[in-house]
Amino acid sequence: MNEFIFLFRQPNYGLGNASPAEMEAISKKWKDWIGSIEAQGKLSSHGQQLSADGKVLKAGGVITDGPFVEIRERLGGYIVVKAGSLDEATTLAHGCPVLDVNGSVEIRPFYA
């Protein structure tokens, strides 16, 4: 089995206006989806949700505030899965809740 990282990209908006019930529903979707991958024995790492805060270091020592502030989406989090191929890993990504909000899942293999 190979390992693949799923990088979750989503529109750059906050959930600060979401009600507790809406947040609970969003959380349940994520837990159910990740739980289905775990139930198949294909979850390698739960990963983490990423904060919108951060810094970017560029060549020449240039530091900018916040990751990817110039684009309209943000990297929201990641998990690591086990799959036999890139196609199998891509199939596992179907149903990801980030797709419900016009986000995307970037699927990348690790070098062996």
C-alpha positions as CSV (number, residue, x, y, z in Angstrom):
1,M,0.0,0.0,0.0
2,N,1.1,3.5,-0.8
3,E,0.3,6.6,1.2
4,F,-1.4,9.7,-0.3
5,I,-2.1,13.1,1.2
6,F,-5.5,14.7,0.7
7,L,-5.2,18.5,0.9
8,F,-8.6,20.2,1.4
9,R,-9.0,23.5,-0.4
10,Q,-12.1,25.6,0.2
11,P,-13.4,29.0,-0.6
12,N,-11.7,31.6,1.6
13,Y,-14.6,32.4,4.0
14,G,-15.0,32.0,7.6
15,L,-17.5,29.9,9.4
16,G,-17.9,32.6,12.1
17,N,-21.5,33.2,11.2
18,A,-22.5,29.6,11.3
19,S,-24.9,28.6,14.1
20,P,-23.9,25.9,16.5
21,A,-26.4,23.5,14.8
22,E,-24.8,24.2,11.4
23,M,-21.3,23.7,12.8
24,E,-22.4,20.4,14.3
25,A,-23.8,19.3,11.0
26,I,-20.6,20.2,9.2
27,S,-18.5,18.4,11.8
28,K,-20.7,15.3,11.5
29,K,-20.3,15.1,7.7
30,W,-16.5,15.2,8.1
31,K,-16.5,12.6,10.9
32,D,-18.7,10.3,8.9
33,W,-16.6,10.6,5.7
34,I,-13.3,10.1,7.5
35,G,-14.9,7.3,9.6
36,S,-15.9,5.5,6.4
37,I,-12.2,5.6,5.1
38,E,-11.0,4.4,8.6
39,A,-13.6,1.6,8.5
40,Q,-12.0,0.3,5.3
41,G,-8.6,0.3,7.0
42,K,-7.3,3.0,4.6
43,L,-6.8,5.9,7.0
44,S,-3.1,6.4,7.8
45,S,-3.3,9.7,9.7
46,H,-6.3,11.8,10.9
47,G,-4.4,14.9,9.9
48,Q,-5.5,18.3,11.3
49,Q,-7.7,21.2,10.4
50,L,-5.4,24.2,9.6
51,S,-5.7,27.7,11.0
52,A,-6.1,30.5,8.5
53,D,-3.2,32.3,10.3
54,G,0.4,31.7,9.2
55,K,3.4,33.1,7.4
56,V,5.0,32.4,4.0
57,L,8.8,32.5,3.6
58,K,10.0,33.1,0.1
59,A,13.5,33.1,-1.4
60,G,15.6,36.1,-0.3
61,G,14.1,36.0,3.2
62,V,10.8,37.7,2.1
63,I,8.1,36.9,4.7
64,T,4.4,37.6,4.0
65,D,1.5,37.3,6.5
66,G,-1.0,34.5,6.0
67,P,-0.8,31.6,3.7
68,F,-2.0,32.2,0.1
69,V,-3.6,35.5,0.9
70,E,-3.6,36.4,-2.8
71,I,-6.0,33.6,-3.8
72,R,-9.7,33.1,-3.2
73,E,-9.4,29.7,-1.5
74,R,-7.4,28.4,1.4
75,L,-5.9,25.2,2.5
76,G,-8.2,24.0,5.2
77,G,-6.7,20.7,6.3
78,Y,-5.4,17.3,5.3
79,I,-5.5,13.6,6.0
80,V,-3.2,10.8,4.9
81,V,-4.7,7.6,3.4
82,K,-3.4,4.3,2.3
83,A,-4.3,3.1,-1.2
84,G,-2.9,0.8,-3.9
85,S,-2.9,3.5,-6.6
86,L,-3.6,7.1,-7.3
87,D,-6.9,6.1,-8.9
88,E,-7.9,4.2,-5.7
89,A,-6.9,7.2,-3.6
90,T,-9.0,9.5,-5.9
91,T,-12.0,7.2,-5.4
92,L,-11.6,7.5,-1.6
93,A,-11.7,11.3,-2.0
94,H,-15.3,11.2,-3.4
95,G,-17.9,12.3,-0.9
96,C,-15.5,14.7,0.9
97,P,-17.6,17.4,2.5
98,V,-15.3,20.1,1.1
99,L,-16.9,19.4,-2.3
100,D,-20.3,20.5,-0.9
101,V,-18.9,24.1,-0.6
102,N,-17.3,24.2,-4.0
103,G,-13.9,23.2,-2.6
104,S,-11.5,20.6,-3.9
105,V,-9.4,17.7,-2.7
106,E,-5.8,17.6,-4.0
107,I,-4.6,14.0,-4.0
108,R,-0.8,13.6,-3.9
109,P,1.3,10.5,-3.4
110,F,4.4,10.5,-1.2
111,Y,7.7,9.5,-2.7
112,A,8.5,5.9,-1.8
